[in-house]
Amino acid sequence: MEHGPGFWSTIGDKRLKYWAWGDGWDEQFFEDEGEEFTVWYAKEGVLVGVLSHGTDEDYERGRGRIESGEPFSR
């Protein structure tokens, strides 16, 4: 699979990281960790995107899972 598009955006001391593949999503899961969070996006049962704030480990793990076409699981 080719690499998907991604970006980082920093506002003050806050940073959002986004990595996604495909044409939209039909399912999302929000993990709230206080001042940090991760949103996972899936389409037809496959992980296609991750948005993170303060959860760099989720971003890196999600990016790898997206690139390998892994199924979406919570």
N, C-alpha and C positions, 0 to 999 in steps of 0.2 A: 504494500500500500504506500502511496506517496505521502509525504508529510502534509499535515493540515496547517491551516493558518493559525497564528497565535499572536497575541500582543500583551504587553504590560503597560499599565498606566499608573503613574504616581501623582498623587495630589497631596501636598504637604508630606506628612510621614506615613500616609496610607498608600498601599500598592495593591492593585487588582491585577490578576494574571488570568488570561483566557486562552484556551486551546480548543479548537473544534474542527470537526470534519463532517462533510455531508451537507445536506440541504434541509436544515431545520431539525426539530426533535418532536417527539410525541409524548415524552415522559421526562419528568425532572424530579430531583430529590435534593432538598436543602438540608445541610448539616450545620446547625448553629452551635458555635463554640464560644459563646459570649461575644467578645469583640472581633472574633475571627469566624470565618465561615467558608464552606465549599458548596457549590451547586454542581450536581452531576446531571448531564443531559444524555438521553438515549433516544434512538429511533429504531422501531421494529426490533426491540430487544438487544440492540448493540450500542455500546457506549460511544457517543459521538462528540461529547464536549465536557469541559470542566472549567468552572470559574472559581477562583480562589482569592481570599483575602486573609493573609497571615497564616495560611496553611500550605506552605511551599511543598511539603512532602506529598500532599494530596495532588497538587499541580503536577509534580514530576511523575508520580505514580500514574495519574490519569492520562498524561500525555503518552506514556508508554503503552497503556492499555488501549487508548484510542488508535495509535499507530498500528497495533497488532490486531485490531478488530475484535477485541474481547467482548463477550456478552456483558450486558449491564446487570450488576448486582449491587445491592445495598450493603 
